[in-house]
Amino acid sequence: MLNENTLLDRFLPPARLSYLGHAYYTLREYRAAVLPLRESIARVPNMRIGHLWLAAAYAKLGKLELAQETASEVLRIEPKFALTRWRRTAVYRNPEDEADLLEGLQRAGLP
């Protein structure tokens, strides 16, 4: 599990934090996914993928207002973002993982 000392490591690449959050998300550990994803986007506010996964995690936790706010950041970064186009580029070995993420993104209000 991620701890505060890990987050304080300024040499830890933000992308690694995003992928850690995504790993937690894929394990259906949505609450654990939030902390590394929030830290990742705090370090790199224009990294779309961190916002994307965070919006889905918030939606899965029932925090729809936060999910929608985070989804709006995805659209700020990429105004023409569409789930149908993104889905063609997302590759998941387990189709259930992809379906779970898409459900979270739809709940967050992404088009």
C-alpha positions as CSV (number, residue, x, y, z in Angstrom):
1,M,0.0,0.0,0.0
2,L,1.2,3.5,-0.7
3,N,2.2,5.6,2.2
4,E,2.8,9.3,2.8
5,N,6.6,8.9,2.6
6,T,6.3,7.5,-1.0
7,L,4.3,10.6,-2.0
8,L,6.9,12.9,-0.5
9,D,9.5,11.4,-2.7
10,R,10.0,14.2,-5.2
11,F,12.0,11.9,-7.5
12,L,9.1,9.5,-8.0
13,P,7.9,10.1,-11.6
14,P,4.2,11.4,-11.7
15,A,3.5,8.8,-14.4
16,R,4.5,6.0,-12.0
17,L,1.9,7.4,-9.5
18,S,-0.7,7.4,-12.2
19,Y,0.0,3.8,-13.1
20,L,0.0,2.8,-9.5
21,G,-3.5,4.4,-9.1
22,H,-4.6,2.6,-12.2
23,A,-3.3,-0.7,-10.8
24,Y,-5.4,-0.1,-7.6
25,Y,-8.4,0.7,-9.8
26,T,-8.0,-2.5,-11.8
27,L,-7.9,-4.4,-8.5
28,R,-11.2,-2.7,-7.6
29,E,-9.5,-0.8,-4.8
30,Y,-11.0,2.5,-5.8
31,R,-10.3,4.2,-2.5
32,A,-6.6,3.3,-2.6
33,A,-6.5,4.5,-6.2
34,V,-7.4,8.1,-5.3
35,L,-4.3,9.1,-3.4
36,P,-1.6,8.3,-6.0
37,L,-3.8,9.7,-8.8
38,R,-4.4,12.9,-7.0
39,E,-0.7,13.3,-6.3
40,S,0.1,12.5,-9.9
41,I,-2.2,15.2,-11.3
42,A,-1.0,17.7,-8.6
43,R,2.5,17.3,-10.0
44,V,1.4,17.3,-13.7
45,P,-2.0,19.0,-14.0
46,N,-2.2,18.5,-17.7
47,M,-1.7,14.7,-17.7
48,R,-5.1,13.6,-19.1
49,I,-4.8,9.9,-18.1
50,G,-4.4,10.7,-14.4
51,H,-7.6,12.8,-14.5
52,L,-9.4,10.1,-16.5
53,W,-8.6,7.3,-14.0
54,L,-9.3,9.6,-11.0
55,A,-12.8,10.5,-12.4
56,A,-13.6,6.9,-12.8
57,A,-12.4,6.1,-9.2
58,Y,-14.5,8.9,-7.7
59,A,-17.5,7.7,-9.7
60,K,-17.1,4.1,-8.4
61,L,-16.9,5.5,-4.9
62,G,-20.2,7.3,-5.4
63,K,-18.5,10.7,-5.2
64,L,-20.2,11.9,-8.3
65,E,-19.6,15.6,-7.8
66,L,-15.9,15.0,-7.6
67,A,-16.1,12.6,-10.5
68,Q,-17.8,15.2,-12.7
69,E,-15.3,17.9,-11.7
70,T,-12.4,15.7,-12.6
71,A,-14.1,14.6,-15.8
72,S,-14.3,18.3,-16.7
73,E,-10.5,18.5,-16.4
74,V,-10.3,15.7,-18.9
75,L,-12.4,17.8,-21.3
76,R,-10.3,20.9,-20.5
77,I,-7.2,19.1,-21.5
78,E,-8.7,17.4,-24.5
79,P,-11.9,19.2,-25.6
80,K,-12.7,16.6,-28.2
81,F,-12.3,13.6,-25.9
82,A,-14.9,10.8,-26.5
83,L,-15.1,7.4,-24.9
84,T,-15.8,5.7,-28.2
85,R,-12.5,7.0,-29.7
86,W,-10.6,6.4,-26.5
87,R,-11.9,2.8,-26.2
88,R,-10.3,1.9,-29.5
89,T,-6.9,2.8,-28.0
90,A,-7.3,1.3,-24.6
91,V,-5.9,-2.2,-24.4
92,Y,-6.9,-4.5,-21.5
93,R,-6.2,-8.3,-21.3
94,N,-9.3,-8.8,-19.2
95,P,-12.4,-7.4,-20.9
96,E,-14.0,-7.0,-17.4
97,D,-11.4,-4.5,-16.5
98,E,-12.1,-2.4,-19.6
99,A,-15.9,-2.6,-18.9
100,D,-15.4,-1.6,-15.3
101,L,-13.4,1.5,-16.3
102,L,-15.8,2.5,-19.0
103,E,-18.6,2.2,-16.6
104,G,-16.8,4.5,-14.1
105,L,-16.0,7.0,-16.9
106,Q,-19.6,7.1,-18.1
107,R,-20.8,7.6,-14.5
108,A,-18.4,10.5,-14.2
109,G,-20.2,12.1,-17.2
110,L,-17.6,11.7,-19.9
111,P,-19.1,11.7,-23.5
